[in-house]
Amino acid sequence: MSGRKRVRRTPPKKAVRTRKKKGTITYRLTVEWQEMIVEFKPDGATTGFPMGQFTFRSPHEPPRRIPVSETGYRTHFAPMEEISSYKSPKDYAKAYVLSILDQVRARKPGSRDQLSLF
């Protein structure tokens, strides 16, 4: 042999479809002319304190900032009781985004969410 290694070529793997949990809702939400993808996963627990999970993501690749996150990604957990007080999880998500924007507007100029290290 001439010192060359044999490279075994494998065929590309087929795309695997993932099953989403029953009740998961994914949709696009536009707030202040900025679009984001929202995924809502309800907690199926019948005991304890059921929570719902909202995931807000940028629809762009690479991710860009969205109204609720500079990084383009944010997760929020809320009690199912609170979510069900709205007409739908979509209405709750929109109200949550608007409340975050109201908090940002209410901050004094120059204030920060995180303390500086130096």
C-alpha positions in Angstrom: 0.0 0.0 0.0 1.1 3.5 -0.6 0.5 4.9 2.9 -3.0 6.2 2.1 -5.7 5.4 4.5 -8.9 3.9 3.3 -11.8 6.1 4.0 -15.1 4.3 4.3 -17.9 6.5 3.0 -21.2 6.1 4.6 -24.4 7.3 3.1 -26.0 10.4 4.7 -28.4 9.7 7.4 -32.1 10.2 6.7 -33.8 13.0 8.5 -35.5 11.8 11.7 -39.0 13.1 12.4 -39.5 13.9 16.0 -42.9 13.6 17.6 -44.1 16.5 19.6 -46.0 16.1 22.8 -49.7 16.3 22.6 -50.9 19.8 23.1 -47.7 21.6 21.9 -48.5 24.7 19.9 -46.0 26.5 17.7 -46.8 29.8 15.9 -45.4 33.1 14.8 -46.0 36.2 17.0 -45.3 39.7 15.8 -44.9 42.5 18.3 -43.8 46.0 17.4 -43.1 44.8 13.8 -40.7 42.1 15.1 -41.5 38.5 14.4 -40.6 35.6 16.7 -41.5 31.9 16.9 -43.4 30.9 20.0 -43.7 27.3 21.3 -46.1 26.5 24.1 -45.9 23.2 26.0 -48.6 22.6 28.6 -47.8 20.5 31.6 -49.9 17.3 31.6 -49.5 16.8 35.4 -52.8 16.4 37.2 -51.3 16.7 40.6 -49.1 19.4 42.2 -48.6 22.7 40.5 -49.0 22.4 36.7 -46.9 24.8 34.7 -46.8 25.7 31.0 -43.6 26.4 29.2 -43.2 29.2 26.5 -40.1 29.3 24.3 -39.5 32.5 22.3 -37.1 32.2 19.4 -35.8 34.3 16.5 -37.0 33.1 13.1 -33.7 34.0 11.6 -30.5 32.0 11.1 -28.2 33.0 12.8 -30.6 34.2 15.5 -31.2 37.9 15.9 -32.6 39.8 18.8 -36.3 39.6 19.5 -38.4 41.9 21.7 -37.8 39.8 24.8 -34.2 38.7 24.3 -31.0 40.1 23.0 -29.8 36.6 22.1 -32.9 35.6 20.2 -34.0 33.0 22.7 -36.0 33.1 25.9 -37.9 30.5 28.0 -40.7 31.4 30.4 -42.7 29.1 32.8 -46.1 30.1 34.0 -48.8 28.5 36.2 -51.4 26.8 34.0 -54.0 28.5 36.2 -52.6 31.9 35.1 -52.4 30.9 31.4 -56.0 29.6 31.4 -57.2 33.0 32.7 -56.6 34.3 29.1 -58.6 33.4 26.1 -55.7 31.3 24.8 -52.0 30.6 25.3 -51.3 32.9 22.4 -53.0 35.8 24.2 -51.0 35.0 27.3 -47.7 35.0 25.3 -48.5 38.3 23.7 -49.5 39.9 27.1 -46.2 38.5 28.5 -44.1 40.1 25.7 -45.9 43.4 26.1 -45.3 43.4 29.9 -41.6 42.8 29.3 -41.5 45.7 26.9 -43.3 47.9 29.4 -40.7 47.0 32.1 -37.9 47.9 29.7 -39.5 51.3 28.9 -40.0 52.0 32.6 -36.3 51.6 33.5 -34.2 54.7 33.9 -31.7 55.4 31.2 -28.4 53.9 31.9 -29.7 51.3 34.4 -28.8 47.7 33.9 -30.3 44.3 34.6 -27.1 42.8 35.7 -24.6 44.2 38.1 -21.1 45.1 36.7 -18.2 43.0 37.9 -15.8 46.0 38.0 
